[in-house]
Amino acid sequence: MPQSTSDSIGGTTASASAALAPRWIRVVGAIAVVWNLIGLGMFFADAGVFGPAAVSPGVAAMPRLVFVAFGIACVTGVAGSVGLALLRRWSRSVLWISAVATVIDWGWVLPFGNGASMPIGVTVLVGAGLLVWLVELAQRRGWLV
């Protein structure tokens, strides 16, 4: 049985609000966790964790700040997506941090990287934007606890 909190959202307890959330939002959150784990794996590869052969060719030219933004985007993307899947209120700020870091990262990669990264870059940016939109919707509807 879910534990109820004393927070009241629109006359219902926080656990009742989460219970009213549609199931699809949790499914999207779970899919986002997998997506962001793939991104985190790419970050680890580019950081050389899996050996020098796994590092993308353009990483050497990438400014350190942009590479740090890449890591922040991935880690906060995973954490925020877990929070979204669990309908946690803190996922909102974490997904915003991820989106900003994603814009910093891809804001450098798209104009200065190779043209082959354009499709994935646009996909990642759109995905980050959709996650922020979704967490904002969940917040407005009172689904986050």
N, C-alpha and C positions, 0 to 999 in steps of 0.2 A: 504494500500500500504506500503511495507517495506521501512523503512528509510535507505537510502544509506549513507555510511560513506566515508570519504575522503581517507581511506586506499585503496591502490591498491594492488591486489594480481594477479600477472601474467597478468596485463592489464585489469582486471575486478575489479569492486568495491567489497567490502566485502559482501554486501547483495547479489550481483549477484553470488559470489562464494558459499554462503550458499544455494542459490536457485538451484545451480548445484549439490548439494549433493544429493545422492540417498535417497529416503524416508526410506529405510530399516535401515539406520543408526540412524534415530530418533526413529524408533520403537525399535531397540535394546537398545538405551539409555533409553527409557521408561520402558522396561522390566528390565533393570539393576536397575532403581530406585526402582521398586517393590522388586526385589531380595535384594537390600541393605537395604530397609526398614524392611524386615524380619530379616536381620542380626542385625539391630539397635534394633528391638524388643527383640531379643535374648540377646543383650548386656544389655538392661534395665532390663530384667528378671534376668540375672546373677548379676546385680548390686543391686537387691532386691527391685526395684521400684514396682513390682507387689506382693510383700510380700516374706517372707523367703521361702515359699514352692516352689516358682518358680525358685529358685537359683539352678543351676546345681551342682551336688555333687563335681566335681573336682575344682570348682572355689576357694574354700578355700585354696587349695594347690598352686594355680597359683600365681607367683610373681606379685607384684603390677605393675611393669613396663610392664609386658605382658598384664595385664588387661587394663592398660591405652592404650597400642597399639591396643587392641581389640576395645576400644571405638573410638580411632582416625580412625582406619580402617573403622568402620561403618559410622561415621559421614562424613568423607571425601568421602567414597564410595557413599553415598546418594547425597552429593553436587556435586561430580564429574560426577555422572550419569545424574543428572539434567542438568548440563552444557553440557554434551555430547548430550543429547536429544535436547538441544537448540542450539547446534553447537557453543558453546562459547570457545574461545581460552584458557581461564583460566582452563577449565576442564582438560587439559593435565597435568598441574602441580598437580592439586588436585587428579587426579586418580593415578599419580605416588606416591604421599604421601600415599594414601590408599593402594596401592600395597606393598609398603615397610612395612607399619604397619601390613598388613595382613601376610607377611612373618615372621615378628617378633612374632606375635601372634601364628600362626600355627607352626612356628619353635620350639616353646616350647610345644604346646599342642600335636602335633603328637608324639614326642618321650616320653613325660612324662605323657600325659593324658591316658585315657583308650582306648583300641583298637576299641571300638565302634565309636569313633569320626573320624577314618581314612577316610571313604568314604566322609563325608561332608567336612573334611579338604582338601582333594585332590580336591574336586569339587570347594571349595571356592578359593583355590590357582590357579586353572586353570581359573576360572572365572575372578579373578583379573588380571591374565596375559593376558587374551583375551581382557579385557577392555583397558588395556594399549596398546596392539597391535592395537586395533581399533582406539583409540584416536591418536596414532602415524600415522596411515594410513590417518585419516581425516586431520591431520596437513600437511602431505606430499602432499596430494591432494588439499589442499587449501580450505577445506570445513569449517574450523573453523573461526569464525569471532570475 
